[in-house]
């Protein structure tokens, strides 16, 4: 009886606190982060890549953040945190999710084997790797939206309990994806007696036009020299490292790839640089990927179609890669990523048809190969290695292709099952969009058609089934989740105009979809709804839609209605895009003056984002003295933030104040971007100038190259993605 009671308490679905040391996310950056005007990404293919693998390459892959704001307010100051966790558990597995952080599966513990199957990060440390900047490593991340770590990865999703009948309680995560207009859900099941955690995913496009569709499941597993990654593919698309502009893909037979000089790319530590390649598994009925050590222990992920492609990512064995691993976690914690996606690479676009839905089921579990299969899995015969892994998966009930297809067929009808209990609420954007659909279907707040978002090349359609022109059943967005960010837009929907606000309080949340753009544009005529805020937000939506002339007109009208730093700053963005450096710089100066004056009048600190953009422009214009003046005017807390400190390094270098520049580099920078080399560039420049002064030689490219070889940078500032050349 006691054993049954203990089992009852430790199985099923429950909420608990997840204790971890970590850094707080901090405030979002209030400035609009505009899309790359190119729309499509710079992606190419080598001659050996067939036409079928070129379709959609680069489509809709250019950088894009809006309507979201950048999350760059974190530091590296850590403290004890207690995060909300949803735990799904049965006799064999315990899965711990973090609903407030994109639904991240932080841990998958194999109770029978007594081991953690994932790379479980012991800290929460945001770093600048996601679309919105903030990202953290470890566990399993669910990426929907556009190329990159998803906009929701450090934001809350709705978490709910759903009755799963004989399969036990279902943990449902769901949300509205604001960039693409898609609704999505993940239904997690851990049925009694199952050694597999199931994730059934549905993405719904209720709009009357096609939408970009991007999905990659990113799984962090422990990295070691003897861990091999396998997938049922004969070929891989790999990045041609000789390409210096954009991304160029080649196609080669596995496991030895030209990007590693013919080395075995399926062992992560064989790479001397941050590396990735894509297994082409589309011929498989149930594609999979596994990471297995030399003793035969490992982890696998398997799915139904259309999640047909797999990827390996690793940081590489060079100093910068090792530093990234420690920077994201702690010394001794190293991981590689195995990933599952809808397209041949992450630089291949895909799309979902209007009024349709796409779904699949993934399964996650432990692998035990045994000595004979382990030897084969690490042998030189690639086909035999894959077969050994496949045979081991067959030993796990439910992991075969037929069983997984049957599981998906059993789970899919429950996508529309009602939510029994909301365990943790997400944001109010789903409720606002639900209100917009309701208003449109009832004939209220009907807006004139607006031009659709700019489209790139036509990407392949992912096969789906018809869906209604409404938010899907099964996703409950309570009106109680509508908050201050949604309130102005709710009033636009109900009253036909946005409320005005003080410029010092900021413009509020952005909306840039064609549906909301149409409502906003209609509110400006007649002029009763045209005030600085509505005109400014209309300008943001126009510029994001690549209507540069219309955006400029709106920003100038906003300034005429009331002087404000926001429109001044965005006029600087437009001028910079046109190559008009002088007016762009002057607009940034004016924006900073307006913001500083508003802050002083309100008795608050000025928004650092205005200062950071001005400092960048001043240094680009060769005005380090003026940059120093701006830096000296900042409150100490702002001056010591990452970007102002780096700007002071660059200003000191420009003024040949080498000792000051080197001293300022002695700092734990938190927000250095993946691939950014500003810190090591400054270090090498300091050393090269000193070498020139000491030797009497000319400061030229040869001397700088010599300095880079002779003076390796301190590990704390080495974020290079490749090793020293």
C-alpha positions as CSV (number, residue, x, y, z in Angstrom):
1,X,0.0,0.0,0.0
2,X,2.8,2.4,0.9
3,X,4.6,1.6,-2.3
4,X,1.5,2.3,-4.3
5,X,1.0,5.6,-2.6
6,X,4.6,6.6,-3.2
7,X,4.3,5.6,-6.9
8,X,1.1,7.6,-7.2
9,X,2.8,10.7,-5.9
10,X,5.8,10.4,-8.3
11,X,3.9,9.6,-11.5
12,X,1.6,11.7,-13.7
13,X,1.9,15.5,-14.1
14,X,2.7,18.0,-11.3
15,X,4.0,21.5,-10.9
16,X,7.0,22.2,-8.7
17,X,9.8,24.7,-8.2
18,X,13.1,24.3,-10.1
19,X,16.0,25.7,-8.0
20,X,19.0,27.0,-10.0
21,X,21.6,29.7,-9.9
22,X,21.1,32.2,-12.7
23,X,21.0,35.7,-14.1
24,X,17.8,37.6,-14.5
25,X,16.7,38.5,-18.0
26,X,16.3,42.2,-17.2
27,X,14.3,44.7,-19.1
28,X,13.7,44.4,-22.9
29,X,15.3,46.9,-25.3
30,X,12.4,49.3,-26.2
31,X,13.8,50.3,-29.7
32,X,12.4,48.7,-32.8
33,X,14.9,46.1,-34.2
34,X,14.2,46.2,-37.9
35,X,14.4,43.3,-40.3
36,X,17.1,42.9,-42.9
37,X,15.7,44.5,-46.0
38,X,17.0,41.6,-48.1
39,X,14.2,39.3,-46.9
40,X,16.0,36.2,-48.2
41,X,19.2,35.0,-46.7
42,X,22.5,34.7,-48.5
43,X,22.7,31.0,-49.0
44,X,24.2,29.1,-52.0
45,X,24.9,25.6,-53.2
46,X,28.0,24.0,-54.6
47,X,27.8,22.4,-58.0
48,X,27.3,18.8,-56.7
49,X,24.1,19.8,-54.8
50,X,21.1,18.6,-56.9
51,X,18.2,20.8,-57.9
52,X,15.8,19.2,-55.4
53,X,18.1,20.3,-52.6
54,X,18.3,23.9,-53.9
55,X,14.6,24.6,-53.7
56,X,13.8,27.1,-51.1
57,X,17.5,27.7,-50.2
58,X,17.7,31.1,-48.4
59,X,13.9,31.7,-48.7
60,X,12.7,34.1,-45.9
61,X,15.9,33.4,-43.9
62,X,17.1,37.0,-43.4
63,X,17.2,38.3,-39.8
64,X,13.9,39.5,-38.3
65,X,12.8,40.4,-34.8
66,X,9.7,42.6,-34.9
67,X,7.1,42.6,-33.5
68,X,9.1,41.3,-30.6
69,X,11.6,43.4,-28.8
70,X,15.3,42.5,-28.1
71,X,16.0,40.8,-24.8
72,X,19.4,42.3,-23.9
73,X,19.0,43.5,-20.3
74,X,20.8,40.6,-18.6
75,X,24.2,40.5,-17.0
76,X,26.4,37.7,-15.6
77,X,25.4,38.4,-12.0
78,X,23.9,35.2,-10.8
79,X,21.7,34.5,-7.7
80,X,19.5,31.7,-6.5
81,X,16.3,31.4,-8.7
82,X,13.2,29.4,-8.2
83,X,11.6,28.7,-11.6
84,X,8.2,27.2,-12.3
85,X,8.6,23.6,-13.6
86,X,6.1,21.1,-15.0
87,X,7.1,17.5,-14.3
88,X,5.8,14.5,-16.2
89,X,6.8,11.2,-14.7
90,X,6.2,7.5,-14.9
91,X,8.0,4.4,-13.7
92,X,10.9,4.8,-16.1
93,X,11.3,8.5,-17.0
94,X,11.1,11.9,-15.3
95,X,10.8,14.9,-17.7
96,X,11.2,18.4,-16.2
97,X,10.0,21.3,-18.3
98,X,10.4,25.1,-17.8
99,X,7.1,26.7,-19.1
100,X,8.4,30.2,-18.4
101,X,11.4,29.7,-20.6
102,X,9.9,28.5,-23.9
103,X,8.8,25.2,-22.5
104,X,12.4,24.0,-22.4
105,X,12.8,20.3,-21.5
106,X,15.5,21.0,-18.9
107,X,16.0,17.4,-17.8
108,X,15.0,13.9,-19.0
109,X,16.1,11.4,-16.3
110,X,16.2,7.7,-17.0
111,X,15.1,6.3,-13.7
112,X,15.8,2.7,-14.7
113,X,19.3,3.4,-15.9
114,X,20.0,6.0,-13.2
115,X,21.3,8.6,-15.6
116,X,20.4,12.0,-17.1
117,X,19.8,11.6,-20.9
118,X,20.3,15.3,-21.8
119,X,22.9,17.9,-21.1
120,X,21.4,19.5,-18.0
121,X,22.8,23.0,-17.5
122,X,23.6,23.7,-13.8
123,X,23.0,27.4,-14.3
124,X,20.6,29.7,-16.2
125,X,22.9,32.1,-18.0
126,X,21.4,34.1,-21.0
127,X,23.8,34.8,-23.8
128,X,23.5,36.6,-27.2
129,X,22.6,33.7,-29.5
130,X,18.9,33.9,-30.2
131,X,16.8,36.0,-32.6
132,X,15.9,38.3,-29.7
133,X,19.4,38.0,-28.2
134,X,18.8,36.1,-25.0
135,X,19.3,32.3,-25.2
136,X,20.5,29.6,-22.8
137,X,22.0,26.2,-23.3
138,X,21.0,22.7,-22.2
139,X,18.0,20.4,-22.5
140,X,15.6,20.4,-25.5
141,X,14.5,23.7,-27.2
142,X,11.5,24.0,-29.5
143,X,12.0,26.4,-32.3
144,X,9.1,27.7,-34.4
145,X,9.0,30.9,-36.4
146,X,12.0,31.9,-38.4
147,X,15.7,31.0,-38.8
148,X,17.4,31.0,-35.4
149,X,16.7,30.3,-31.8
150,X,13.0,31.1,-31.4
151,X,11.6,34.4,-30.3
152,X,9.8,32.6,-27.4
153,X,12.9,30.7,-26.1
154,X,13.2,33.0,-23.1
155,X,9.5,33.8,-22.8
156,X,6.5,32.0,-21.2
157,X,4.3,29.6,-23.0
158,X,0.8,28.5,-21.8
159,X,1.1,25.3,-19.9
160,X,-2.0,23.2,-19.3
161,X,-3.3,19.9,-18.1
162,X,-5.3,17.8,-20.6
163,X,-7.1,14.5,-20.0
164,X,-5.2,11.9,-22.0
165,X,-7.4,8.9,-21.1
166,X,-5.5,5.6,-21.0
167,X,-2.3,7.4,-21.9
168,X,-2.3,9.4,-18.7
169,X,-2.3,13.2,-18.2
170,X,-1.1,15.3,-21.1
171,X,1.1,18.4,-20.6
172,X,0.1,20.9,-23.3
173,X,2.3,23.9,-24.2
174,X,0.8,26.3,-26.7
175,X,1.0,29.9,-27.9
176,X,0.4,32.3,-30.8
177,X,3.5,33.0,-32.9
178,X,3.4,36.7,-33.7
179,X,5.9,36.9,-36.6
180,X,4.2,34.3,-38.8
181,X,0.7,34.4,-37.5
182,X,0.7,30.7,-36.6
183,X,-0.9,29.0,-33.6
184,X,1.0,26.0,-32.2
185,X,0.9,23.4,-29.5
186,X,3.0,20.6,-28.1
187,X,1.2,17.7,-26.3
188,X,3.6,15.7,-24.1
189,X,2.7,12.2,-23.0
190,X,4.5,9.7,-20.8
191,X,2.1,6.8,-20.7
192,X,2.2,4.2,-17.9
193,X,4.9,1.7,-18.6
194,X,6.4,3.7,-21.5
195,X,10.1,4.1,-21.8
196,X,9.5,6.9,-24.4
197,X,8.5,10.5,-23.8
198,X,6.2,11.6,-26.7
199,X,5.8,15.1,-28.1
200,X,3.0,15.6,-30.5
201,X,3.2,18.9,-32.3
202,X,0.6,20.8,-34.3
203,X,1.1,24.1,-36.2
204,X,-2.0,25.8,-37.5
205,X,-2.2,28.6,-40.1
206,X,-5.8,30.0,-39.9
207,X,-4.9,32.9,-42.3
208,X,-6.1,33.1,-45.9
209,X,-2.5,33.1,-47.2
210,X,0.5,30.9,-46.9
211,X,3.0,31.5,-44.1
212,X,6.7,30.7,-43.6
213,X,7.1,27.5,-41.6
214,X,10.3,26.9,-39.6
215,X,10.7,24.2,-37.0
216,X,13.8,22.7,-35.4
217,X,13.9,20.6,-32.2
218,X,17.3,21.3,-30.6
219,X,18.5,18.7,-28.2
220,X,21.6,19.2,-26.1
221,X,23.4,16.0,-25.1
222,X,26.7,15.5,-23.2
223,X,29.8,15.9,-25.4
224,X,32.8,13.6,-25.1
225,X,35.6,12.4,-27.4
226,X,33.9,9.0,-27.7
227,X,30.4,10.2,-28.4
228,X,29.3,9.6,-32.0
229,X,26.2,11.0,-33.6
230,X,24.3,8.7,-36.0
231,X,21.3,9.2,-38.3
232,X,19.8,7.1,-41.1
233,X,21.3,9.1,-44.0
234,X,23.9,8.4,-46.6
235,X,24.7,12.0,-47.3
236,X,24.9,15.3,-45.5
237,X,24.7,18.9,-46.6
238,X,27.6,20.7,-45.0
239,X,28.9,24.3,-44.8
240,X,31.7,25.1,-47.2
241,X,34.1,26.9,-44.9
242,X,35.9,28.5,-47.8
243,X,32.8,30.7,-48.4
244,X,33.3,34.1,-46.7
245,X,30.0,35.7,-47.7
246,X,26.8,34.1,-46.6
247,X,26.4,30.3,-46.4
248,X,27.4,27.9,-49.1
249,X,26.4,24.2,-48.9
250,X,28.1,21.2,-50.3
251,X,26.8,17.6,-50.4
252,X,29.0,14.7,-49.4
253,X,28.8,11.0,-48.3
254,X,28.9,10.3,-44.6
255,X,30.7,10.2,-42.3
256,X,33.8,12.0,-43.7
257,X,33.1,15.5,-44.9
258,X,35.3,17.9,-46.9
259,X,34.7,20.7,-44.2
260,X,36.9,18.6,-41.9
261,X,39.5,17.8,-44.6
262,X,38.0,14.3,-44.9
263,X,37.7,13.8,-41.1
264,X,34.9,11.9,-39.5
265,X,32.4,14.7,-38.7
266,X,30.1,12.5,-36.6
267,X,32.5,12.9,-33.7
268,X,32.1,16.4,-32.5
269,X,35.6,16.9,-31.1
270,X,37.1,16.1,-34.4
271,X,36.1,19.6,-35.5
272,X,38.6,22.4,-34.8
273,X,35.9,25.0,-35.3
274,X,32.2,25.6,-34.5
275,X,30.6,23.2,-37.0
276,X,27.3,22.0,-38.2
277,X,26.0,19.7,-40.9
278,X,22.6,18.2,-41.9
279,X,21.7,14.5,-42.3
280,X,19.5,14.0,-45.3
281,X,17.0,11.5,-43.9
282,X,13.9,12.3,-46.0
283,X,13.7,8.8,-47.4
284,X,13.0,7.3,-44.0
285,X,9.5,6.6,-42.8
286,X,10.5,7.5,-39.2
287,X,13.7,9.6,-39.3
288,X,15.9,9.5,-36.1
289,X,19.1,10.7,-34.6
290,X,21.2,9.3,-31.8
291,X,24.3,10.1,-29.7
292,X,26.1,7.0,-28.4
293,X,29.3,6.6,-26.4
294,X,31.9,3.9,-26.9
295,X,30.2,1.8,-24.2
296,X,27.0,1.8,-26.1
297,X,25.0,4.1,-23.8
298,X,23.2,7.0,-25.4
299,X,20.1,8.9,-26.3
300,X,17.8,8.9,-29.3
301,X,15.1,11.0,-30.9
302,X,12.7,9.7,-33.5
303,X,9.8,11.2,-35.3
304,X,7.1,10.7,-37.9
305,X,7.2,12.7,-41.1
306,X,7.3,15.6,-42.1
307,X,10.1,16.2,-39.5
308,X,12.5,14.5,-41.9
309,X,15.9,16.1,-41.5
310,X,18.6,15.9,-38.8
311,X,21.5,18.1,-37.8
312,X,24.7,18.0,-35.6
313,X,26.0,21.1,-34.1
314,X,29.2,21.4,-32.0
315,X,31.4,24.2,-30.7
316,X,34.6,22.6,-31.8
317,X,37.8,21.8,-29.9
318,X,39.5,25.2,-30.3
319,X,39.9,27.7,-27.5
320,X,37.0,29.9,-28.5
321,X,34.7,26.9,-28.7
322,X,35.8,25.6,-25.2
323,X,35.2,29.1,-23.8
324,X,31.7,29.3,-25.3
325,X,30.9,26.0,-23.5
326,X,32.0,27.3,-20.2
327,X,30.5,30.7,-20.8
328,X,27.1,29.2,-21.3
329,X,27.3,26.8,-18.3
330,X,30.3,26.0,-16.1
331,X,33.7,24.5,-16.5
332,X,33.4,20.8,-17.2
333,X,29.9,21.0,-18.8
334,X,30.2,20.4,-22.5
335,X,27.4,19.6,-24.9
336,X,26.7,19.0,-28.6
337,X,23.3,19.4,-30.2
338,X,21.3,16.9,-32.3
339,X,18.4,18.5,-34.0
340,X,15.3,17.6,-36.0
341,X,13.8,19.9,-38.7
342,X,11.3,20.2,-41.5
343,X,13.7,21.3,-44.3
344,X,17.1,20.1,-45.7
345,X,19.0,22.7,-43.7
346,X,18.1,25.6,-41.4
347,X,18.8,27.9,-44.4
348,X,16.1,26.2,-46.5
349,X,12.7,27.9,-46.2
350,X,9.4,26.0,-46.0
351,X,5.8,27.2,-45.9
352,X,2.5,26.1,-44.6
353,X,-0.6,26.5,-46.8
354,X,-3.4,28.9,-46.0
355,X,-6.0,27.5,-43.6
356,X,-4.1,24.3,-43.0
357,X,-2.3,22.5,-40.2
358,X,0.8,20.4,-40.0
359,X,1.6,17.8,-37.3
360,X,4.0,15.1,-36.2
361,X,5.0,13.1,-33.2
362,X,8.5,12.8,-31.7
363,X,9.7,10.2,-29.3
364,X,12.7,10.5,-26.9
365,X,14.4,7.7,-25.0
366,X,17.5,6.0,-23.7
367,X,19.7,3.7,-25.8
368,X,21.7,0.6,-24.6
369,X,23.6,-1.0,-27.5
370,X,25.6,-3.7,-25.7
371,X,29.2,-4.5,-26.6
372,X,28.7,-5.9,-30.1
373,X,26.4,-3.2,-31.3
374,X,28.5,-0.5,-29.6
375,X,31.6,-1.7,-31.5
376,X,29.6,-1.6,-34.8
377,X,28.2,1.8,-34.0
378,X,31.8,3.1,-33.7
379,X,33.1,1.2,-36.6
380,X,34.4,2.4,-40.0
381,X,31.4,0.9,-41.9
382,X,28.8,3.7,-41.8
383,X,25.9,1.6,-42.9
384,X,26.7,-1.0,-40.2
385,X,27.0,1.7,-37.6
386,X,23.5,3.0,-38.5
387,X,22.1,-0.5,-38.5
388,X,23.5,-1.2,-35.1
389,X,21.8,1.8,-33.7
390,X,18.5,1.0,-35.5
391,X,18.6,-2.5,-34.0
392,X,19.0,-1.1,-30.5
393,X,16.1,1.2,-30.9
394,X,13.9,-1.7,-32.0
395,X,14.5,-3.2,-28.5
396,X,12.5,-0.3,-27.0
397,X,8.7,-0.8,-27.2
398,X,7.0,1.8,-29.4
399,X,10.2,3.1,-31.0
400,X,9.8,1.3,-34.4
401,X,8.4,3.2,-37.5
402,X,5.1,1.4,-37.4
403,X,4.5,1.8,-33.7
404,X,5.4,5.5,-33.9
405,X,3.0,6.1,-36.8
406,X,0.3,4.3,-34.8
407,X,1.0,6.5,-31.8
408,X,0.7,9.6,-33.8
409,X,-2.6,8.4,-35.3
410,X,-3.8,7.8,-31.7
411,X,-2.6,11.1,-30.3
412,X,-3.6,13.4,-33.2
413,X,-7.4,13.4,-32.6
414,X,-6.7,14.8,-29.1
415,X,-5.2,18.0,-30.4
416,X,-8.6,19.6,-30.1
417,X,-9.3,18.2,-26.6
418,X,-10.2,20.9,-24.2
419,X,-7.8,22.3,-21.6
420,X,-8.7,20.9,-18.2
421,X,-6.5,23.3,-16.2
422,X,-4.1,26.1,-17.1
423,X,-1.0,25.4,-15.0
424,X,0.9,28.6,-16.1
425,X,-0.4,31.4,-18.2
426,X,1.6,32.8,-21.2
427,X,1.3,36.3,-22.6
428,X,-1.8,38.1,-23.7
429,X,-1.0,38.1,-27.4
430,X,-3.0,34.9,-28.1
431,X,-6.1,36.4,-26.4
432,X,-5.7,39.6,-28.4
433,X,-5.4,37.7,-31.7
434,X,-8.4,35.6,-30.7
435,X,-10.4,38.8,-30.1
436,X,-9.3,40.1,-33.6
437,X,-10.5,36.9,-35.3
438,X,-13.8,37.1,-33.4
439,X,-14.3,40.8,-34.4
440,X,-13.5,40.0,-38.0
441,X,-15.8,37.0,-38.2
442,X,-18.7,39.1,-36.7
443,X,-18.1,42.0,-39.1
444,X,-16.9,44.3,-36.4
445,X,-13.6,46.1,-36.7
446,X,-13.3,45.0,-40.3
447,X,-10.3,46.7,-41.9
448,X,-9.5,47.3,-45.5
449,X,-7.0,44.9,-46.9
450,X,-3.4,45.8,-46.4
451,X,-0.6,44.6,-48.6
452,X,0.9,41.3,-47.4
453,X,4.3,41.1,-45.8
454,X,7.1,41.1,-48.4
455,X,7.8,37.6,-49.6
456,X,11.0,36.0,-50.7
457,X,11.3,33.1,-53.2
458,X,8.6,30.5,-53.1
459,X,9.6,27.8,-50.6
460,X,8.2,24.2,-50.7
461,X,4.9,23.5,-49.0
462,X,5.0,21.2,-46.1
463,X,2.0,18.8,-46.5
464,X,-0.9,19.5,-44.2
465,X,-4.6,19.1,-43.7
466,X,-7.4,21.7,-43.9
467,X,-8.0,24.0,-40.9
468,X,-10.6,26.6,-40.0
469,X,-10.0,30.3,-40.4
470,X,-9.9,30.8,-36.6
471,X,-7.7,29.9,-33.7
472,X,-7.7,26.1,-33.2
473,X,-9.9,24.4,-30.7
474,X,-7.9,23.1,-27.8
475,X,-6.0,26.3,-27.2
476,X,-7.5,28.4,-24.5
477,X,-6.4,32.1,-24.2
478,X,-8.3,33.6,-21.3
479,X,-9.2,37.3,-21.5
480,X,-7.6,37.7,-18.1
481,X,-4.2,37.4,-19.7
482,X,-4.7,40.7,-21.6
483,X,-2.5,43.2,-20.0
484,X,-1.0,46.7,-20.4
485,X,0.9,45.8,-23.6
486,X,-2.2,44.5,-25.3
487,X,-4.6,47.2,-23.9
488,X,-3.8,49.9,-26.6
489,X,-4.3,47.5,-29.4
490,X,-7.5,46.1,-27.9
491,X,-8.8,49.7,-27.9
492,X,-7.8,50.1,-31.5
493,X,-9.8,47.0,-32.2
494,X,-12.9,48.1,-30.2
495,X,-12.8,51.9,-30.6
496,X,-11.0,52.4,-33.9
497,X,-8.0,54.3,-32.5
498,X,-5.0,53.9,-30.3
499,X,-4.9,55.9,-27.1
500,X,-2.2,58.6,-26.9
501,X,0.7,58.4,-24.3
502,X,3.6,60.5,-23.1
503,X,6.7,60.1,-25.2
504,X,8.8,59.5,-22.1
505,X,6.7,56.4,-21.3
506,X,7.6,54.9,-24.7
507,X,5.4,53.9,-27.6
508,X,4.5,50.5,-26.2
509,X,4.4,47.1,-28.0
510,X,4.8,46.9,-31.7
511,X,2.4,45.3,-34.2
512,X,3.5,44.8,-37.8
513,X,1.4,42.1,-39.3
514,X,-0.7,43.1,-42.3
515,X,-3.9,42.6,-40.4
516,X,-3.0,45.0,-37.6
517,X,-1.3,47.3,-40.0
518,X,-4.5,47.8,-41.8
519,X,-6.4,48.6,-38.6
520,X,-3.8,51.1,-37.6
521,X,-3.7,52.8,-41.0
522,X,-7.5,53.2,-41.0
523,X,-7.3,54.9,-37.6
524,X,-5.2,57.7,-39.0
525,X,-8.0,58.8,-41.3
526,X,-9.8,61.0,-40.4
527,X,-7.1,62.6,-38.3
528,X,-8.7,62.0,-34.9
529,X,-6.5,59.0,-34.4
530,X,-3.4,60.6,-35.7
531,X,-1.1,61.5,-32.8
532,X,2.6,61.1,-32.2
533,X,2.2,57.5,-30.9
534,X,-0.1,56.1,-33.6
535,X,1.9,57.8,-36.4
536,X,5.1,56.5,-34.9
537,X,3.8,52.9,-34.7
538,X,2.4,53.2,-38.2
539,X,5.9,54.2,-39.3
540,X,7.4,51.1,-37.6
541,X,4.9,48.8,-39.3
542,X,5.6,50.5,-42.7
543,X,9.4,50.3,-42.4
544,X,9.2,46.6,-41.4
545,X,7.0,46.1,-44.5
546,X,9.9,47.7,-46.5
547,X,7.8,50.9,-47.3
548,X,10.7,53.2,-46.5
549,X,9.1,56.3,-48.0
550,X,5.8,55.8,-46.1
551,X,7.7,55.2,-42.9
552,X,9.7,58.4,-43.2
553,X,6.5,60.3,-43.8
554,X,4.9,58.8,-40.7
555,X,8.0,59.5,-38.5
556,X,8.1,63.1,-39.6
557,X,4.4,63.5,-38.9
558,X,4.9,62.0,-35.5
559,X,7.7,64.5,-34.8
560,X,5.4,67.3,-36.0
561,X,2.6,66.2,-33.7
562,X,5.0,66.1,-30.7
563,X,8.8,65.9,-30.5
564,X,9.9,62.4,-29.5
565,X,13.1,60.5,-29.4
566,X,11.6,57.4,-31.0
567,X,10.8,58.9,-34.4
568,X,14.1,60.8,-34.4
569,X,15.9,57.5,-33.9
570,X,14.0,55.8,-36.6
571,X,14.7,58.6,-39.1
572,X,18.4,57.8,-38.3
573,X,17.7,54.2,-39.2
574,X,16.3,55.2,-42.6
575,X,19.2,57.6,-43.3
576,X,21.7,54.9,-42.4
577,X,20.0,52.5,-44.8
578,X,20.4,55.1,-47.6
579,X,24.1,55.6,-46.8
580,X,23.5,59.1,-45.5
581,X,25.9,58.9,-42.5
582,X,25.9,62.6,-41.5
583,X,22.1,63.0,-41.2
584,X,21.9,59.6,-39.5
585,X,24.4,60.7,-36.9
586,X,22.7,64.0,-36.3
587,X,19.3,62.3,-35.8
588,X,20.9,59.9,-33.3
589,X,22.4,62.9,-31.5
590,X,18.9,64.5,-31.4
591,X,17.2,61.3,-30.2
592,X,19.7,61.0,-27.3
593,X,19.2,64.7,-26.4
594,X,15.4,64.2,-26.3
595,X,15.6,61.0,-24.3
596,X,18.1,62.5,-21.8
597,X,15.9,65.5,-21.3
598,X,12.7,63.4,-20.9
599,X,14.6,61.2,-18.3
600,X,15.9,64.2,-16.4
601,X,12.4,65.7,-16.2
602,X,10.9,62.4,-15.0
603,X,13.8,61.8,-12.5
604,X,14.7,58.4,-14.1
605,X,17.7,57.0,-15.8
606,X,17.8,57.5,-19.6
607,X,17.3,54.5,-21.9
608,X,20.7,53.1,-22.5
609,X,19.7,51.9,-26.0
610,X,19.7,55.4,-27.4
611,X,23.2,56.1,-26.0
612,X,24.6,52.8,-27.3
613,X,23.4,53.5,-30.8
614,X,24.8,57.0,-30.7
615,X,28.2,55.7,-29.5
616,X,28.4,53.1,-32.3
617,X,27.6,55.9,-34.8
618,X,30.2,58.3,-33.3
619,X,33.0,55.7,-33.4
620,X,32.1,54.7,-37.0
621,X,32.3,58.4,-37.9
622,X,35.8,58.6,-36.3
623,X,34.7,60.8,-33.4
624,X,36.2,59.1,-30.3
625,X,36.4,62.3,-28.3
626,X,32.7,63.0,-28.6
627,X,32.1,59.3,-27.8
628,X,34.1,59.8,-24.5
629,X,32.0,62.9,-23.7
630,X,28.7,60.8,-24.1
631,X,30.2,57.9,-22.1
632,X,31.2,60.3,-19.3
633,X,27.7,61.7,-19.2
634,X,26.1,58.3,-18.5
635,X,25.0,57.2,-15.0
636,X,27.8,54.8,-13.7
637,X,25.5,51.8,-13.8
638,X,24.8,52.4,-17.5
639,X,28.4,53.3,-18.4
640,X,29.6,49.9,-17.0
641,X,27.2,47.9,-19.1
642,X,28.7,45.7,-21.8
643,X,28.2,47.8,-24.9
644,X,29.2,51.2,-23.4
645,X,32.3,49.5,-21.9
646,X,33.2,48.0,-25.3
647,X,32.6,51.4,-26.9
648,X,35.1,53.0,-24.4
649,X,37.6,50.3,-25.4
650,X,37.3,51.3,-29.0
651,X,37.4,55.0,-28.2
652,X,40.6,54.5,-26.1
653,X,42.2,52.5,-29.0
654,X,41.3,55.3,-31.4
655,X,43.0,57.8,-29.1
656,X,46.0,55.4,-28.7
657,X,45.3,55.0,-25.0
658,X,46.5,51.4,-25.0
659,X,46.7,50.8,-21.2
660,X,43.2,52.0,-20.7
661,X,41.9,49.9,-23.5
662,X,43.5,46.7,-22.2
663,X,42.3,47.4,-18.6
664,X,38.7,47.8,-19.9
665,X,39.0,44.4,-21.6
666,X,39.5,42.7,-18.2
667,X,35.7,42.2,-17.7
668,X,33.1,39.4,-18.0
669,X,31.2,40.6,-21.0
670,X,27.6,39.1,-21.1
671,X,26.1,40.1,-24.4
672,X,28.8,39.3,-27.0
673,X,27.1,37.9,-30.1
674,X,27.8,34.5,-31.5
675,X,30.5,35.0,-34.1
676,X,31.4,38.5,-32.8
677,X,35.2,39.1,-32.6
678,X,35.2,42.7,-31.3
679,X,37.0,41.8,-28.1
680,X,39.8,39.7,-29.6
681,X,40.1,42.2,-32.4
682,X,40.8,44.9,-29.8
683,X,43.2,42.7,-28.0
684,X,45.3,42.0,-31.1
685,X,45.3,45.6,-32.1
686,X,46.7,46.6,-28.7
687,X,49.4,44.0,-29.0
688,X,50.2,45.0,-32.6
689,X,50.6,48.7,-31.7
690,X,52.8,47.9,-28.8
691,X,54.9,45.6,-31.0
692,X,55.2,48.3,-33.6
693,X,56.3,50.9,-31.0
694,X,58.9,48.5,-29.4
695,X,60.4,47.3,-32.7
696,X,60.1,50.5,-34.8
697,X,58.3,48.6,-37.5
698,X,55.4,49.8,-39.6
699,X,51.9,48.9,-38.2
700,X,50.6,46.8,-41.2
701,X,48.7,43.6,-41.9
702,X,51.9,41.5,-41.5
703,X,52.7,42.9,-38.1
704,X,49.0,42.5,-37.0
705,X,49.2,38.8,-38.1
706,X,52.4,38.3,-36.2
707,X,50.8,39.8,-33.0
708,X,47.8,37.6,-33.3
709,X,50.1,34.5,-33.3
710,X,52.4,35.7,-30.6
711,X,49.8,37.0,-28.1
712,X,46.8,34.6,-27.6
713,X,43.9,36.5,-26.0
714,X,42.8,35.7,-22.4
715,X,40.1,33.0,-22.4
716,X,37.5,35.3,-20.9
717,X,37.4,37.4,-24.1
718,X,37.9,34.7,-26.7
719,X,34.5,34.1,-28.4
720,X,35.8,33.2,-31.9
721,X,33.9,30.5,-33.8
722,X,37.1,29.3,-35.5
723,X,40.6,28.7,-34.1
724,X,43.6,30.9,-34.6
725,X,44.9,30.7,-38.2
